[in-house]
């Protein structure tokens, strides 16, 4: 075997391993990006639900306040 061939084989193997690692990391990055998009979408949905529930809660508070006032009117002779 020629003395230089072993070096080329070693370098070629290292390049192949590094490329495989790079592709694996790229795939992991893309997976994380997709997961991040999904989480952001879920957060937006939850924030919309919170706004709706807050509005409903506010309406219920107003109804309870009005009912309490009406109740007080009936209690007075």
Secondary structure, DSSP 8 states (H G I E B T S, - for coil): --HHHHHHHHHHHHHHHHHHHHHHHHHHHHHHHHHHHHHHHHHHHHHHHHHHHHHHHHHHHHHHHHHHHHHHHHH--
